[in-house]
Amino acid sequence: MIDPKFIQLTPNTIAMLSKIGLIILLTLLGQWGIKLIFGFLEKKSENALAGTTRLSRLLTILRLARSTTIALVFLLAGMMILQALDINITPILASAGVVGLALSLGTQTLVKDIIGGILILVEDQFEVGDSVQVGEVSGAVESITLRTTSLRDLQGRLHIIPNGDIRTLTNSTTEWSRAVVELNLAYDTDIKNVVRILENALEQAQNDPDVREELLETPQAVGWVGMNDWAVQVRLISKTKPGSQLAVANKFRQYALDALNSAGIDMALPRQALTVQDRESVARRTKGDA
């Protein structure tokens, strides 16, 4: 037989159970409210950014914020329930602090990567499809997660870079790009005449349907932008749509070389420097011929 005393509810017990029940109810309501709010934000984002690459970034951030908020609500509810049961949570908090310190020392790299990923997403530093360089690694961005960024280089190799290691980044395809072509010409070349020829070539290139759609400004030919011991340099430049600079530069180079060849103007070739062994070999052959 069960002693009736054990099933009798005292006023204190009823108050404690009521308090716990209220905490659980408020926690469930809070969870429902958080999901409702973030669900509304996700739908608004999907309607506003449908078909854009920024949508996946924003949804990732919203879902992370939702999960974090719900976890904090449940953590707070658990602490309140322990207090309602007259359990001293101070030792628990102290133990949690020690455990948290140990975990932080062991997972600081992971936390650093996640924080880096959040900053990349929030600041919109780059997106999938961009051509970027991180340190000595360059390529097209294939994916971005909270922990890593994946780049595919020209050789097809996939580089997975922790977001926490991305300190200096060069983005070649953000907002706009620039096609740049440098041509080396002999010192005795009439640069003014060359610039006129190249301007006509760029005008023809601009009328090319494959080029016209990618240009954001009128291309220009600039003379005497540089020099070395064997040539002077002429530059062709134009602002293009993001990621189109290489294709446009190839077209510029093609039209420029065709125009220069038609005008009988050759490109300068680098002079081959002779090594000490080459000079000795030439001297021996010269003596032998003598």
Secondary structure, DSSP 4 states (H G I P E B T S, - for coil): ---HHHHPPPHHHHHHHHHHHHHHHHHHHHHHHHHHHHHHHHHHHHHHSTTSTHHHHHHHHHHHHHHHHHHHHHHHHHHHHHHHTT---HHHHHHHHHHHHHHHHHHHHHHHHHHHHHHHHHHT---TT-EEEETTEEEEEEEE-SSEEEEE-TTS-EEEEEGGG--SEEESSSS-EEEEEEEEE-TTS-HHHHHHHHHHHHHHHHTSHHHHTTBSS--EEEEEEEE-SS-EEEEEEEEESTT-HHHHHHHHHHHHHHHHHHTT-PBP-PPPPPPHHHHHHHHHHHHHH-
